[in-house]
Amino acid sequence: MLKIHCPICRNVFQETDVVLLDFINTLTHVYCYKGEYDSITDKGTYKELTEKYSFLQEVLH
């Protein structure tokens, strides 16, 4: 299994971390994100988003 990390702080995401998904499918911690919020497509815990989006599930398995 690959460990996906935040591109800003470089910490590996934990299941309970609240993350943002942007228009180019990049996950970032809410507290690390400094960009425009109109480019955000979804928000939730890391676990919720990996269960919701099949392209994230493919990376994890």
N, C-alpha and C positions, 0 to 999 in steps of 0.2 A: 504494500500500500504506500502510495506517495504521501508525503506530508506537505500540505499546502500552507503557505505562510503569507502574512500580510506584507505587501510590497513596501510599506512605509517603515514599520517598526521591526520587520523581519521575524516576528514571533510566529510560531506554528499556531494555527487556529485550533481552539478547543471547542467542543460541541456547544457549550453555553455562551460563547462569545457572540456579541451582537455585531453583525457585519452588514455592509452595503454591497450591492451588486450593481455595477455601472453598465452603460450601454455597450461596452466592449467585453462584458462578462468577467470583469476583474472584481475579486472580493477584497474588501478593505475593512478594517475595524472602524466602527462608527467614530470612535474617539481619535483615530488617526487621519480620517478623511478631511481634506482641506479644499477640495474642488467645488465645482458648481453642483448644487443639488438637483438641478433639472436634468442632469445626465445620469441620475440614479434610477434604476428600473425596479429595484426591490430592496427590502430591508427585513432582517430577521436574524434568528440565531444561525450559527454556522450549520448546525444539524438540520434545522428547518429548510434552509436553502439547498443543502446537498440532497435532501430527500425530494425536494420539489423540482429540481432541474436535472434532467437526465445527462446533460453534458458535464455536470459536476460529478455525477455518480460514475461516469466512465473513467474519469481521472482517478478516482479513489479505488477502483477495483482492477 
